[in-house]
Amino acid sequence: MPGSHRLAGYTADTMSSIMTDLDLSLAQFSLFGSLMTFGGMIGAIFSAKAASALGNKMTLWLADLFCITGWLAITLAKDIVLLDLGRFFVGIGVGLISYVVPVYVAEITPKHIRGAFTFSNQLLQNCGIAIAYYFGNFLSWRSLALIGIIPCGIQVIGLFFIPESPRWLAKKGRDEEVEVVLQKLRGKGHDIMFEARAIKISVEVSKQNSNTSIRSLFRKRYAHQLTIGIGLMLLQQLCGMSGIGSYGSTLFELGGFPARIGMTVLSLIVVPKSLMGLILVDRWGRRPLLMASAFGLCLSCITLAVAFGVKDVPEIQNITPVFTFIGILSFTMMFAFGMGALPWVIMSEIFPMDIKVLAGSLVTIANWFTGWIANYCFNFMLVWSPAGTFIISAIVCGVTIVFTWCLVPETQGLTLEEIQLSFAST
């Protein structure tokens, strides 16, 4: 749904042309590149509250307004001010979307296909990134920004044809609409009474605990869920994708591999690999897929560290372009395979209704804040040491495997209510 997420790949192809056209320094472009994640953090602060008060559909319309305004500002930018403002506005829109979409999808889908449907969010993001990678080889950065408005417009129209979340309707006391929407979602011949009753009971219980504050969020009873949610978001952003996704073309050039060929290949493989993750998430389960993805990312980072580490060694420096290509390609594939979507899938499942707004906001803010820092620092880390940068990323990916093995439960095949009972019994 959130086609505006193609902004994540926008800077990967446009760095040199934007710096040349607007006469930007490396520091100025790094600020521009990181402003999406900073704006995303601002959007994330209000995302859960907005979704709770306005509903998912209205919040998504608001997000589209920010995204369209932002893309227009980037397209028309004649100086750094309007360029940065546009990037910041699109970041706010994407920050709103990043919480609402996975939560909304998780709340409307049956348990046996919930993972695949939530994972489809990542698949569509990768479609947008693939478009940015591919057309970035041929179009100017202004034309590429203008294309960003198209998926936003499609979403604005599409929202007229989807129902509101039955759990949100139940929370607002609109019980008759809950049953109507569930019947529409499940089909006319499906008996929805048991599911409708379970949702209403769950919402009633959450209302009894509705005085949850930020301080109560850190009580022992929520510690496990909060650790999982925040931990996975931090690891996702620190594994290296913030840099590779935003500065892929620069990395290819640094490694001596033709950037145009590299970005074209990336545009062709990122969507099929996400499709594989979508198929496997409800077959393998969340834990195995997450650990397999993190293991692949670790190997990819080691490959990139070796590529840049031997760049100045005369006897073996010829392997640098090949290893750079293999490392970036495999990293992008393995990220799309699991680590890109699964933290959001798991986040949408693990929090009970009474803390979902606060916890969801906190987890989403943690993701965007860490992404902002990682994105801004990446260029400077490359100047410090490309090999050292990817050694650090490889360590983070290794930590992700251990973290998942020790703390992340399997939620495959469980309803959202059953997942809460499993946490309560541990």
Solvent accessible surface area in square Angstrom, and as a share of the most:
residue,aa,sasa,rsa
1,M,65,0.29
2,P,1,0.00
3,G,14,0.13
4,S,2,0.02
5,H,19,0.09
6,R,3,0.01
7,L,0,0.00
8,A,33,0.26
9,G,0,0.00
10,Y,0,0.00
11,T,0,0.00
12,A,0,0.00
13,D,24,0.13
14,T,5,0.03
15,M,23,0.10
16,S,78,0.50
17,S,45,0.29
18,I,0,0.00
19,M,42,0.19
20,T,108,0.63
21,D,90,0.46
22,L,28,0.14
23,D,126,0.65
24,L,15,0.08
25,S,56,0.36
26,L,61,0.31
27,A,51,0.39
28,Q,70,0.31
29,F,0,0.00
30,S,0,0.00
31,L,76,0.38
32,F,0,0.00
33,G,0,0.00
34,S,0,0.00
35,L,23,0.11
36,M,15,0.07
37,T,7,0.04
38,F,56,0.24
39,G,0,0.00
40,G,0,0.00
41,M,21,0.10
42,I,47,0.24
43,G,1,0.01
44,A,0,0.00
45,I,71,0.36
46,F,121,0.50
47,S,0,0.00
48,A,1,0.00
49,K,121,0.51
50,A,16,0.12
51,A,8,0.06
52,S,23,0.15
53,A,69,0.53
54,L,88,0.44
55,G,0,0.00
56,N,7,0.04
57,K,39,0.17
58,M,99,0.44
59,T,0,0.00
60,L,1,0.00
61,W,60,0.21
62,L,66,0.33
63,A,0,0.00
64,D,1,0.00
65,L,114,0.57
66,F,53,0.22
67,C,0,0.00
68,I,45,0.23
69,T,58,0.34
70,G,0,0.00
71,W,0,0.00
72,L,77,0.38
73,A,14,0.11
74,I,0,0.00
75,T,18,0.10
76,L,114,0.57
77,A,0,0.00
78,K,161,0.68
79,D,72,0.37
80,I,43,0.22
81,V,107,0.62
82,L,63,0.31
83,L,0,0.00
84,D,20,0.10
85,L,85,0.42
86,G,0,0.00
87,R,1,0.00
88,F,47,0.19
89,F,57,0.24
90,V,0,0.00
91,G,0,0.00
92,I,20,0.10
93,G,0,0.00
94,V,2,0.01
95,G,0,0.00
96,L,6,0.03
97,I,1,0.00
98,S,5,0.03
99,Y,6,0.02
100,V,0,0.00
101,V,2,0.01
102,P,0,0.00
103,V,8,0.05
104,Y,5,0.02
105,V,18,0.10
106,A,1,0.01
107,E,10,0.04
108,I,27,0.14
109,T,14,0.08
110,P,37,0.23
111,K,83,0.35
112,H,121,0.54
113,I,57,0.29
114,R,3,0.01
115,G,0,0.00
116,A,17,0.13
117,F,99,0.41
118,T,3,0.02
119,F,0,0.00
120,S,32,0.21
121,N,11,0.05
122,Q,10,0.04
123,L,24,0.12
124,L,80,0.40
125,Q,22,0.10
126,N,5,0.03
127,C,43,0.26
128,G,7,0.07
129,I,18,0.09
130,A,10,0.08
131,I,71,0.36
132,A,0,0.00
133,Y,1,0.00
134,Y,83,0.31
135,F,80,0.33
136,G,14,0.13
137,N,14,0.07
138,F,117,0.49
139,L,66,0.33
140,S,63,0.41
141,W,6,0.02
142,R,67,0.24
143,S,43,0.28
144,L,1,0.00
145,A,0,0.00
146,L,91,0.45
147,I,43,0.22
148,G,0,0.00
149,I,37,0.19
150,I,102,0.52
151,P,30,0.19
152,C,2,0.01
153,G,26,0.25
154,I,116,0.59
155,Q,12,0.05
156,V,43,0.25
157,I,110,0.56
158,G,33,0.32
159,L,1,0.01
160,F,136,0.57
161,F,155,0.64
162,I,42,0.21
163,P,24,0.15
164,E,24,0.11
165,S,0,0.00
166,P,0,0.00
167,R,18,0.07
168,W,31,0.11
169,L,3,0.01
170,A,5,0.04
171,K,62,0.26
172,K,91,0.38
173,G,48,0.46
174,R,99,0.36
175,D,65,0.34
176,E,145,0.65
177,E,71,0.32
178,V,0,0.00
179,E,55,0.25
180,V,101,0.58
181,V,17,0.09
182,L,0,0.00
183,Q,56,0.25
184,K,136,0.58
185,L,52,0.26
186,R,39,0.14
187,G,31,0.30
188,K,195,0.83
189,G,86,0.83
190,H,93,0.42
191,D,111,0.57
192,I,6,0.03
193,M,95,0.42
194,F,155,0.65
195,E,45,0.20
196,A,1,0.01
197,R,127,0.46
198,A,29,0.22
199,I,0,0.00
200,K,50,0.21
201,I,102,0.52
202,S,28,0.18
203,V,2,0.01
204,E,93,0.42
205,V,77,0.44
206,S,10,0.07
207,K,80,0.34
208,Q,145,0.64
209,N,56,0.29
210,S,73,0.47
211,N,146,0.75
212,T,28,0.16
213,S,55,0.35
214,I,91,0.46
215,R,208,0.76
216,S,10,0.06
217,L,0,0.00
218,F,121,0.51
219,R,136,0.50
220,K,188,0.80
221,R,147,0.54
222,Y,10,0.04
223,A,45,0.35
224,H,63,0.28
225,Q,8,0.04
226,L,11,0.05
227,T,63,0.37
228,I,0,0.00
229,G,2,0.02
230,I,42,0.21
231,G,13,0.12
232,L,1,0.01
233,M,0,0.00
234,L,62,0.31
235,L,21,0.10
236,Q,9,0.04
237,Q,27,0.12
238,L,83,0.41
239,C,0,0.00
240,G,8,0.08
241,M,25,0.11
242,S,17,0.11
243,G,1,0.01
244,I,1,0.01
245,G,8,0.07
246,S,6,0.04
247,Y,0,0.00
248,G,0,0.00
249,S,16,0.10
250,T,35,0.20
251,L,0,0.00
252,F,0,0.00
253,E,108,0.48
254,L,56,0.28
255,G,2,0.02
256,G,53,0.51
257,F,36,0.15
258,P,71,0.45
259,A,19,0.15
260,R,146,0.53
261,I,95,0.48
262,G,0,0.00
263,M,0,0.00
264,T,33,0.19
265,V,39,0.22
266,L,1,0.01
267,S,10,0.07
268,L,118,0.59
269,I,39,0.20
270,V,2,0.01
271,V,40,0.23
272,P,76,0.48
273,K,33,0.14
274,S,0,0.00
275,L,84,0.42
276,M,88,0.39
277,G,0,0.00
278,L,35,0.17
279,I,81,0.41
280,L,30,0.15
281,V,0,0.00
282,D,28,0.15
283,R,178,0.65
284,W,120,0.42
285,G,0,0.00
286,R,0,0.00
287,R,52,0.19
288,P,55,0.34
289,L,0,0.00
290,L,0,0.00
291,M,33,0.15
292,A,35,0.27
293,S,0,0.00
294,A,1,0.01
295,F,115,0.48
296,G,11,0.11
297,L,1,0.00
298,C,24,0.14
299,L,91,0.45
300,S,3,0.02
301,C,0,0.00
302,I,82,0.42
303,T,30,0.17
304,L,0,0.00
305,A,11,0.09
306,V,60,0.34
307,A,0,0.00
308,F,15,0.06
309,G,45,0.43
310,V,22,0.13
311,K,74,0.31
312,D,126,0.65
313,V,58,0.33
314,P,99,0.62
315,E,142,0.64
316,I,79,0.40
317,Q,75,0.34
318,N,127,0.65
319,I,57,0.29
320,T,4,0.02
321,P,39,0.24
322,V,82,0.47
323,F,65,0.27
324,T,0,0.00
325,F,42,0.17
326,I,82,0.42
327,G,0,0.00
328,I,0,0.00
329,L,34,0.17
330,S,33,0.22
331,F,0,0.00
332,T,3,0.02
333,M,54,0.24
334,M,39,0.18
335,F,21,0.09
336,A,1,0.01
337,F,13,0.05
338,G,0,0.00
339,M,1,0.00
340,G,2,0.02
341,A,4,0.03
342,L,0,0.00
343,P,2,0.01
344,W,25,0.09
345,V,1,0.00
346,I,1,0.00
347,M,2,0.01
348,S,0,0.00
349,E,2,0.01
350,I,0,0.00
351,F,4,0.02
352,P,21,0.13
353,M,33,0.15
354,D,26,0.13
355,I,1,0.01
356,K,17,0.07
357,V,27,0.16
358,L,37,0.18
359,A,0,0.00
360,G,0,0.00
361,S,11,0.07
362,L,45,0.22
363,V,0,0.00
364,T,0,0.00
365,I,42,0.21
366,A,18,0.14
367,N,2,0.01
368,W,14,0.05
369,F,95,0.40
370,T,15,0.09
371,G,0,0.00
372,W,62,0.22
373,I,75,0.38
374,A,20,0.16
375,N,5,0.03
376,Y,77,0.29
377,C,49,0.29
378,F,10,0.04
379,N,5,0.03
380,F,81,0.34
381,M,57,0.25
382,L,14,0.07
383,V,113,0.65
384,W,158,0.55
385,S,29,0.19
386,P,35,0.22
387,A,21,0.16
388,G,13,0.12
389,T,5,0.03
390,F,0,0.00
391,I,91,0.46
392,I,79,0.40
393,S,7,0.04
394,A,9,0.07
395,I,107,0.55
396,V,22,0.13
397,C,1,0.01
398,G,24,0.23
399,V,75,0.43
400,T,1,0.00
401,I,45,0.23
402,V,93,0.53
403,F,31,0.13
404,T,0,0.00
405,W,163,0.57
406,C,89,0.53
407,L,65,0.32
408,V,1,0.01
409,P,41,0.26
410,E,64,0.29
411,T,2,0.01
412,Q,59,0.26
413,G,35,0.34
414,L,56,0.28
415,T,41,0.24
416,L,13,0.06
417,E,39,0.18
418,E,68,0.31
419,I,0,0.00
420,Q,39,0.17
421,L,124,0.62
422,S,46,0.30
423,F,20,0.08
424,A,84,0.65
425,S,93,0.60
426,T,130,0.75
